[in-house]
Amino acid sequence: MKGVSVILLVIIAILAVITVMGIYLFAISANVEGMRRSIIEREVVAEINKLEFLKRNLHQALDYSFYQATYNISRCGGYDGPEDVSNTRKNYWSNYPGWLYWRICESPNYRALPPATENIPEWRVHLKTFFPDIVEALNKTGQKIFNEYLESLRETTENVSIPNYIFKEINISNTHLNILAVNTSGESIILEKRNIGNLRNLTISDNSTLTEKVKTTFGSLVNFGRDNFVTHDSIGKAIMNTASDAGFMPSGSVTLCGRPPTPDEVFICTHTPRSSVCPVCQYNCDDEPMTISKAEGILKEPILASIKKLESDLSTGGFKVELLTDQKTNFIFLDCHSYTVGCCLECHSENSCCSNACGISCCEHMWKTDCNFYYYGAARVVVNITDTTTAYSVYDYDEKLTDLKNLQLKFYVFPGTLENISPVNP
Amino acid sequence: MVRGITGFELLIAGMMFTFVILIVGLLPAVYVKRKLDHETIFEYRCNKVQHLLLTLFSITYDERKVSESIAEHYLINKPDNLNFLKPYLDREMENKCYHIAVHNKTMFSTGSCDVKCRTNTTLVLPYNLNKLVTEIMVDVG
């Protein structure tokens, strides 16, 4: 019987199988090639993502660096640290020795201003103000902390070279710090990955600058402190008002009949002299003369009370103000600026020997003394302003832990109730 | 007289032969293709996880960066929880199977489900004297 050859059938079958297999294998091969490209693409995308994560981490590091920097600087009164405070203090104390002393009635009675020793600076020493360079402090402190973050990122990010950054601009507003950081020497962030598929080496570089708007009320806090204690002397004004209310005139000219005043005696003067002929102070002769220590006793508590009242007056808008006076270093004094001595005025009676309103005979030593008195009170005050509106995650060196903390600005103020006295040799 | 193979029998034999050859020859190829398809889906899901993590590093909530909230929750436990992120994560991961951890502390977990893909990166922490950066990991199923 004539039939299809078996061999022919086998050949046809083999060809059919080969054809089908060929088509299927071609599809798989194309799939494999696509998969290979996909893997390479995935690795490239992963490396690009690594770079993107790094850039976001750099921005976050900037935020935390400046949260910490503003916290540190605020507690150091606007300076980078205790060493900067100490250096600045040495510098201006050495240039202004007169600030250390004042004189009482031209007598060699000196009383030294107790020097500040804590690591917070003076923003005002009587009429002289010393507002720190906040931007410089932010730059210095922020840079140190940011460099620590850069080191940590370098250790944990493989195959990436991270350049150094410097802060080209720091702008302070009431609600933000606007930071512009540039990489030094034209360096870039460089990512290098070897042996990716047939790409061999992958290199991506990014030399963009870092700009960050750090949300912080630091600017507002510093401006509040400056406006109330540097631009305007709130404490000095409160003290002067208190002295005025207590009957101490800011200045007065009084003619004394009788003995010359001793250096530590002062007299309370009123506007209206008792006699138009021989005006004298409202002075009760039987009383002990008013001494500085006695006047201090009268003024001290009202002045301290007025400073305390100022705390609540100034604590507005989320700022809590504390004015801390150290009992040991408080001093209140009354300064006799100058006096001249001359002859007494005419006697009242017909005799050559007469008596003045105080009953002191004009035959005896007759003195006319004009005193110009400046009555001042002063105290060394630590100003502590806390911004209660916002808390930041910062490290506190006293408590030795990281937690949410409010910004706290601290500085010294010696109120401007002292007149500038030229330096004298002690 | 020898009876020859009929056409029908030949057809059956040929079909059986072809079928066996196809199975033996193509089975490995089919297996390889299935693996490749699985890998492709795996790569797509892992890319999506990377995208998710990158988005967490880019978005803000209540005017704060989410990455900062995560870092502060890890270090100082403030905010108390990160529940505000859950609706977003559920929307991004349709199968709602994910686990987010910072170092060895779980931030979010949808419970036990098979982890199929993991991605991680560095997270910057608030300033402290121990470590300034740590690792954040995202696992999805």
Interface residues (C-beta under 8 A of the other chain):
Chain A: M1 G3 V4 V6 L9 V10 I12 A13 I14 A16 V17 V20 M21 Y24 L25 A27 I28 N31 V32 M35 S38 I39 R42 V45 A46 N49 K50 E52 F53 L54 R56 N57 Q60 A61 D63 Y64 S65 Y67 Q68 I145 E148 Y149 S152 L153 T156 T157 K215 S393 V394 Y395 K400 L401 T402 D403 L404
Chain B: G4 I5 T6 G7 L10 A13 G14 F17 T18 I21 L22 G25 L26 A29 V30 V32 K33 L36 D37 E39 T40 E43 C46 N47 Q50 L53 L54 F57 S58 E63 K65 S67 E68 A71 E72 L75 I76 K78 T121 T122 L123 V124 L125 P126 Y127 N128 L129 K131 L132 V133 E135
